[in-house]
């Protein structure tokens, strides 16, 4: 990745890397934002928590030129997503990865 990558391109590249590195990831969604990568990863590697805990990462140019927020949810928590308290900016999610299971 280079600094020229848009937020959307960076989000999709990170999703591809994460899903390639972690076979327990079922789906990844991107929440479009003009300056920050926001990903939601549905993974079997964590247990049900019943809450949304965002992990924040600083930009790391040139590989990741944008700040990043990742939310990891279990498949059961994802099914209950409408009952969870989400941080602002995660309203309009777009699927960027689906393992197809």
N, C-alpha and C positions, 0 to 999 in steps of 0.2 A: 504494500500500500504506500501511497505517497501523499503529500500534503494537498495535492490537487483533487483528491477524491472527495466527492460530495458526501454529505451525511448519509444519504440513501445508499450510495455505493459502499461506503464504509460499513454500514449496518449489514448489508447483504454479504460482504466479504467476511465479517466477523461471524455471522450466522453460519456460513459455509465452514469456516475453520472450527467453530465450536461443535457443530454437528459431526464433523469428520473426526474430531478428537475424542468425542464422548458418544459412544453408541447407545447410551441410556436416554439421550434426548429424543423425544418423540416429535415435537413441533417447536418452531420458533416464530414469534411474531415481532414485528417492528411497529413502534408508535412514532409516526412521522413528527419530526421537530426540525426547525431550521438550523440549529447549531449543536445539537446533542444527539448521540445515538442512544435509543431506548429500545431494549430488547426484553421480551418475555420468553423464557425457555421452559417448556414443559418437559420434565425429566423424571424418570423412575429412580434416580439416584438420591432423591430426598424423600422424607416422610411428609405426611400431611401436617401442615402447621396451622391452617385456618387463618393465615395472615399473609400480607404482602410485605416482604422485606427487600427493598431495593439495595443493590450493591453498587456503589459509585466508584468509577475509575477515572483518573486524570488522563488527559490526552497524552499520547506517547509518540510524538512525531519521530520519524516519518511513518512508522508502521500504523499507528492509530492516531490520526490527526484531530480527532474530536473527543470531547469528554463522553464517557459512556456510562449508562445505567443499565444494570441487568437485574431482572426479577426472575427467580427460579421458583417454579411451582410443581407440585406433584400432579399427576393426572386427575386425582380426585379433587384437589383444591381448584384445578382449572375448571372442572365441571361445576363447582360452586362459586365461580369467579364473580357472579353478580352479587353475591352476598359478602364479598370481601371489601375491605377499605383500601382503595387504590390511591396512590399519589397522583397529583394533578399531572395531566399530560399523557395518560395511558388510556384515553377514551376510544381512540380510533385505531384499532390494531389491524395490521395487514400481515397475513401469513407470508413468511419468506422461506420456510422450510417445513417439510412434512415427510417423516420417514415412511409413512404409508402403512403403519401397523394397524 
